[in-house]
Amino acid sequence: MADPASSAATSSPIAADAVVIGAGPVGLFQVFQLGLQGIPAHLVDALPYLGGQCAQLYPDKPIYDIPGTPVCTGRELVDLLARQIAPFAPATHLGQQVSALQPQADGRFLLATTAGTQLLARSVFIAAGVGAFVPRTVKVDGIEALAGSQVLYHPATPQAAAGRNVIVHGGDEEAVRAAIEATDIARSVTLLHRRDVFQADAADLQRLQQLRDAGRIRVVAAQITGIETDPSGRLNALRVLDAQGQEQSEPLDLLLVYLGISPRLGPVADWGLAIERKQLVVDTASFATSVPGIYAVGDINTYPGKRKLILCGFHEATLAAFAAAEYLSGAAVALQYTTTSSKLHERLGVEHT
Ligand SMILES: Cc1cc2nc3c(=O)[nH]c(=O)nc-3n(C[C@H](O)[C@H](O)[C@H](O)COP(=O)(O)OP(=O)(O)OC[C@H]3O[C@@H](n4cnc5c(N)ncnc54)[C@H](O)[C@@H]3O)c2cc1C
């Protein structure tokens, strides 16, 4: 996958011509179409990687209805789209959810993310799909305050476990893999799941059994009911309840949580945009929402005849980019072909012919 420029979280707003919320297939193609219009874009996604549903829900499944591409997997489509936007080098802000969007007196929009990034945008493209993909959290009193320090949700690697007593919470392949990997670096590893049954491939399940037999992973079948902290607020132990109704205390330094990642519409519904059945109402000539300067494309929008298909989202992104180019420049924008336009060749960084 191409590696578009990344930018760190900032506290002062970054001025932007366009911000695309959502790096699913439609958000990625939106960046491409904006690039053709000469509009550089910032790209934000709650996931730590590009691709939205294609990457998160079906990376290895085949797609047969992308025009000109008889078959490709979800992952392959994302890789191709990432290559296609590479000439426009969007600034990407991954692993952060856009939590606020406020119109400003000068017509721009102030966006804030959960990582503290602030963007001051002249136009906004909401490509939020079925919602932000965010990890399922543990719901017990007081645990939120420990997120990011002693409680980590879906870390890409279990490196934080080095030298610590770690509890890995979850029952799927990610949890099993994390527990196995943590045994190389952690002081102790406990795998906590509500049942002593794990969903993972045969090789990982076999390795898990070997590590259990060797006493290097302890499995606890129970549910978390509370936490125990010291007076400074440091997490010392989890309180857990097993199937027999026995409550016990499980000491730890670090909790790694793998309870799955699922989409939540989240704050999009609070941005004052016309909405019907959790989808943003758009004008099909421009894919503008009810607020001038804000567009909605892909699965997040609704209009008569809407079909939640990737190719429909590509069309929407194309018309939205034309509309935004006219909105931002205040002038009509003529159609140009990528085949023949020297201006588009220049923007794409390809040789003139
Ligand atoms: C199993 C399956 C198979 C499918 N097969 C096909 C197929 O064969 N052909 C086809 O055309 N379609 C198919 N689809 C549908 C297709 O995947 C969707 O239409 C497409 O992914 C929509 O793209 P999108 O970019 O609009 O949204 P998404 O892919 O949902 O991406 C939206 C992104 O926005 C992010 N986001 C949302 N809110 C925020 C926020 N506030 N801040 C930051 N980020 C945010 C999310 O984390 C997500 O990554 C399939 C879907 C599924 C589930």
The ligand as a Tripos MOL2 file, in Angstrom:
@<TRIPOS>MOLECULE
LIG
   53    58     1     0     0
SMALL
NO_CHARGES

@<TRIPOS>ATOM
      1 C1        -19.0540   -8.0470    3.3700 C.3       1 LIG1
      2 C2        -19.2620   -6.8690    2.4310 C.ar      1 LIG1
      3 C3        -19.0900   -7.0640    1.0790 C.ar      1 LIG1
      4 C4        -19.2940   -5.9790    0.1930 C.ar      1 LIG1
      5 N1        -19.1430   -6.2060   -1.1530 N.ar      1 LIG1
      6 C5        -19.3280   -5.1810   -2.0240 C.ar      1 LIG1
      7 C6        -19.1970   -5.3780   -3.4250 C.ar      1 LIG1
      8 O1        -18.9310   -6.5100   -3.8970 O.2       1 LIG1
      9 N2        -19.3690   -4.2860   -4.2510 N.ar      1 LIG1
     10 C7        -19.6760   -3.0460   -3.7660 C.ar      1 LIG1
     11 O2        -19.8080   -2.0960   -4.5480 O.2       1 LIG1
     12 N3        -19.8430   -2.8570   -2.4370 N.ar      1 LIG1
     13 C8        -19.6740   -3.8720   -1.5670 C.ar      1 LIG1
     14 N4        -19.8500   -3.6710   -0.2140 N.ar      1 LIG1
     15 C9        -20.2440   -2.3220    0.2550 C.3       1 LIG1
     16 C10       -19.0230   -1.4070    0.2420 C.3       1 LIG1
     17 O3        -17.9840   -1.9480    1.0570 O.3       1 LIG1
     18 C11       -19.4240   -0.0230    0.7640 C.3       1 LIG1
     19 O4        -20.3970    0.4930   -0.1110 O.3       1 LIG1
     20 C12       -18.2150    0.8970    0.7770 C.3       1 LIG1
     21 O5        -17.2270    0.4290    1.6730 O.3       1 LIG1
     22 C13       -18.6280    2.3130    1.1810 C.3       1 LIG1
     23 O6        -17.4700    3.0900    1.1600 O.3       1 LIG1
     24 P1        -17.3630    4.4270    2.0230 P.3       1 LIG1
     25 O7        -15.9970    4.9530    1.7110 O.co2     1 LIG1
     26 O8        -18.5600    5.2550    1.7670 O.co2     1 LIG1
     27 O9        -17.4740    3.9670    3.5450 O.3       1 LIG1
     28 P2        -16.6600    2.9400    4.4550 P.3       1 LIG1
     29 O10       -15.9890    1.8950    3.6440 O.co2     1 LIG1
     30 O11       -17.6270    2.5010    5.4950 O.co2     1 LIG1
     31 O12       -15.5260    3.8410    5.1230 O.3       1 LIG1
     32 C14       -15.8950    4.8810    5.9850 C.3       1 LIG1
     33 C15       -14.7000    5.2280    6.8380 C.3       1 LIG1
     34 O13       -15.0140    6.4330    7.5570 O.3       1 LIG1
     35 C16       -14.4650    6.3390    8.8560 C.3       1 LIG1
     36 N5        -15.1920    7.2740    9.7160 N.ar      1 LIG1
     37 C17       -16.5240    7.3740    9.9360 C.ar      1 LIG1
     38 N6        -16.8270    8.3870   10.7500 N.ar      1 LIG1
     39 C18       -15.6480    8.9500   11.0770 C.ar      1 LIG1
     40 C19       -15.2760   10.0410   11.9060 C.ar      1 LIG1
     41 N7        -16.1910   10.7690   12.5740 N.pl3     1 LIG1
     42 N8        -13.9590   10.3310   12.0420 N.ar      1 LIG1
     43 C20       -13.0170    9.5980   11.3890 C.ar      1 LIG1
     44 N9        -13.3120    8.5530   10.5770 N.ar      1 LIG1
     45 C21       -14.6050    8.2460   10.4310 C.ar      1 LIG1
     46 C22       -14.6450    4.8810    9.2380 C.3       1 LIG1
     47 O14       -13.7390    4.5020   10.2670 O.3       1 LIG1
     48 C23       -14.3740    4.1810    7.8940 C.3       1 LIG1
     49 O15       -13.0380    3.7640    7.7650 O.3       1 LIG1
     50 C24       -19.6670   -4.7180    0.6790 C.ar      1 LIG1
     51 C25       -19.8100   -4.5290    2.0630 C.ar      1 LIG1
     52 C26       -19.6220   -5.5880    2.9380 C.ar      1 LIG1
     53 C27       -19.7880   -5.3750    4.4130 C.3       1 LIG1
@<TRIPOS>BOND
     1     1     2 1
     2     2     3 ar
     3     2    52 ar
     4     3     4 ar
     5     4     5 ar
     6     4    50 ar
     7     5     6 ar
     8     6     7 ar
     9     6    13 1
    10     7     8 2
    11     7     9 ar
    12     9    10 ar
    13    10    11 2
    14    10    12 ar
    15    12    13 ar
    16    13    14 ar
    17    14    15 1
    18    14    50 ar
    19    15    16 1
    20    16    17 1
    21    16    18 1
    22    18    19 1
    23    18    20 1
    24    20    21 1
    25    20    22 1
    26    22    23 1
    27    23    24 1
    28    24    25 2
    29    24    26 1
    30    24    27 1
    31    27    28 1
    32    28    29 2
    33    28    30 1
    34    28    31 1
    35    31    32 1
    36    32    33 1
    37    33    34 1
    38    33    48 1
    39    34    35 1
    40    35    36 1
    41    35    46 1
    42    36    37 ar
    43    36    45 ar
    44    37    38 ar
    45    38    39 ar
    46    39    40 ar
    47    39    45 ar
    48    40    41 1
    49    40    42 ar
    50    42    43 ar
    51    43    44 ar
    52    44    45 ar
    53    46    47 1
    54    46    48 1
    55    48    49 1
    56    50    51 ar
    57    51    52 ar
    58    52    53 1
@<TRIPOS>SUBSTRUCTURE
     1 LIG1         1 GROUP 0 **** ****
